[in-house]
């Protein structure tokens, strides 16, 4: 359901591969939401959130290195958006995940946050530096 579509490709292979992995993580989040056989999702949620935090930091570092390499003028604003995303992701408090009655609500919030941010960021922000590199 969640996957890289042609309109999400920047044309920068390494960045596109990392974006594809982020879409895979969104799909894993969707799969977790739909897993009605798993009563306690705490462990999987913690693992998924931890992986998202680690992976986005790595991805953002790669993007920022790339932007520096092309001397992208908008790098400071772009980096600020990355830090806001990281801060927002850190708001998914592991202690709150132990309330099993709220787990699906938390997974829904995580999925909505992740997919909305990912699509919007790629199409409206990442494409700017990608297009500037082609000029």
Residue, then its C-alpha position, 0 to 999 in steps of 0.5 A: x500500500x505504501x511504496x515509492x511512486x514515480x512522483x517521489x523519485x528525486x533522480x538521486x539513486x542513493x536518496x531514492x533508495x533511502x526514501x524507499x526504505x522509509x516507505x517500507x517502514x510506513x508499510x510495516x507500521x500499516x501492517x502492525x496496525x492491521x495485525x489483530x492477532x497481536x494483542x500487545x504491540x509494545x515490543x514491535x512499536x518500540x522496535x519500529x520507532x527506534x528503527x525510524x529514529x536511527x534510520x531517519x538520522x542516517x538518511x538526513x545525514x546523507x541528504x545534508x552531505x549531498x546538499x553540501x556537495x552541491x552547495x545547495x543554498x537552502x540547506x539551513x532551512x532544510x536541516x531545520x525541517x529535519x530536526x523538527x521531524x526528529x523532535x516530533x518522532x521523539x514525542x512517541x513516548x515508549x512509556x505510553x506504548x504499554x497502554x495496550x488499549x491505546x496502542x492502535x491509536x498510537x500506531x495510527x498517529x505514527x503512520x499518519x505523521x510518517x506518511x504525511x511528512x514523508x510525501x510532503x517533504x519529498x515532493x515539496x522540499x527534497x525536489x527543490x534541492x534535487x532540481x537545483x542539482x540538475x541545473 
